[in-house]
Amino acid sequence: MEEVQDDGQSPSVWGSMQVSARGTSMIMRKVRDQPRTTRQDLVNDLKRAGITVSKKTISNTLRRHGLKSCSARKVPLLKPAHVQARLKFANDHLDDPEEEWEKVMWSDETKIELFGLNSTRRVWRMKKDEYSPKNTIPTVKHGGGDIILWGCFSAKGTGQLRHIEGRMDGAMYREILANNLPSSVRALKMGRGWVFQHDNDLKHTARATKEWLREKHLKVLEWPSQSPDLKPIENLWRELKVRIAR
């Protein structure tokens, strides 16, 4: 049976031991192919190969190679059509000056969990591989929760925040816009030429909602489906959730 290599410290100090080149190669290959593998999985794999190591030695080996255990990022589940639409959006706005984005009023709904946390999975990865598909968890919108909020903001600051009571339909969504969007625009002094952004939720794209937006002469930013990660308001929601979790 192959033993781990000592770095000069007592063999009984597992944390100071180093895995052989062969063992290290096995560890790195397994983690590269299966980022969700656990330290115990690696210990078992190496044991079957005749290499005895501890979980602490596994951790030290991975850290020496720039890997650490991280929560897998949650990203939208994308179909090929979604990918193409996102690419088109990026190309269409590639050369937009910063001033154009300062005119956008971003809006969104979010779920706030007051009791319990979203499930997470941990993966072994390097910092630069944070959003590699193997290191992320695909998600769908609004899987249920405790409260739902609607909010908006622009480069000038935050707008109104509205607690949505009950199930929101198209009529409620239009009522929320009517009671909160104009006042937010005025408070932030958006001026003329501002642009409204919301995603492609069915309530947002309903015929009655589109007609309401036309009647109000609102310019709407065309938005690719399944692209919450492109919206800066997601960073605002994250900050809000972090503060609530404290």
FIVEX-354329 format. One record per residue (C-alpha): residue in one letter; z, y, x. Coordinates in steps of 0.2 Angstrom, whole numbers, plus 5000, padded with zeros to 4 digits. Layout:
BEGIN
AZYX
...
***
This chain:
BEGIN
M500050005000
E499550175007
E501050295008
V500950485007
Q500950585024
D502450665029
D502350845036
G503850825048
Q505150835035
S506250685029
P505250555019
S506550565006
V506050745002
W504650714990
G504150894988
S503750915006
M502650765007
Q500750775008
V499450665001
S498150585012
A496350645012
R495850495001
G497250534989
T496850714988
S495050684985
M495450574971
I496650704963
M495350844965
R493950734958
K494950684943
V495550864939
R493850934941
D493150804929
Q494550804917
P495550974918
R496750914904
T497450764914
T499250764917
R500250744933
Q500850574927
D499050524924
L498750564942
V500250474948
N499650314939
D497850334945
L498450344963
K499650204961
R498250084955
A497350134971
G498850094981
I499450264984
T501250314980
V501650494976
S502850594965
K502350724951
K503050854963
T501950804977
I500450814965
S500950984960
N501051044978
T499350964982
L498551054967
R499351224972
R498751204990
H496951194983
G497151344972
L497551254955
K498951284944
S499451224926
C498851354913
S498751354894
A496951314889
R496151474882
K495551464864
V493751524861
P492551524847
L491651364843
L489851414847
K488251334840
P486551364850
A486151504837
H487751594840
V487451584859
Q485651664856
A486351794845
R487751844857
L486451854871
K485351964861
F486752084857
A487252094875
N485452134880
D485252264866
H486752354872
L486652324890
D486252504895
D487252594881
P488252734889
E490152734888
E490052884876
E489152774863
W490652644863
E491852784860
K491052824843
V491452644837
M492852614825
W493352434827
S494152334813
D494752164810
E496052054801
T497251944811
K498551814807
I500351844813
E501451684815
L503251744813
F503851564813
G503251444827
L501951454840
N500151404840
S499851234849
T499351244867
R498651134880
R498851144898
V497451124911
W497251124929
R496051264935
M495751404947
K495851584941
K494051614941
D493751464929
E494851524915
Y493451524902
S492451374908
P492151264893
K493151124900
N494651234901
T494651304884
I495051254866
P493751294853
T494551374837
V494051424820
K494651584811
H496151594800
G496851414800
G498351474789
G499851574794
D501251684788
I500551854786
I498751934788
L498552114794
W497052224793
G496852364806
C495652474815
F495552574831
S494452674843
A494452734860
K495452884853
G496852774847
T497452664833
G497052684815
Q497952624799
L498752454799
R498752364782
H499752204777
I498652094766
E499652024752
G498951864744
R497151804746
M495951934751
D494351944742
G492852064743
A493552184730
M495252194740
Y494252214756
R493352364749
E494952434742
I495752424760
L494252514768
A494252644754
N496152684757
N496252664776
L494652694784
P494252874780
S496052924784
S495952834801
V494352924805
R495053094801
A496753054810
L495753004826
K494553154824
M493053034826
G491853174821
R490053144815
G489053004821
W490452874822
V490052694819
F490952554809
Q491152384816
H491752224807
D491252044809
N490251934798
D491551864787
L490851834770
K491951974762
H491252094775
T489452044772
A489452024753
R488152114743
A489452224735
T490252274751
K488552314759
E488152424744
W489852514746
L489552544764
R487752614760
E488552724746
K489752794759
H488352824771
L489252724785
K488352664800
V488752484804
L488652404821
E487652244820
W488752104825
P488351924831
S489351784822
Q490751694831
S491051834843
P492851884841
D493051884860
L491852024861
K492952144851
P494152254861
I495352254846
E495752074850
N496652134865
L497652254853
W498052104842
R498652004857
E499852144863
L500552164845
K500851974844
V501651974861
R502852114856
I503252024840
A503651864849
R504951954860
***
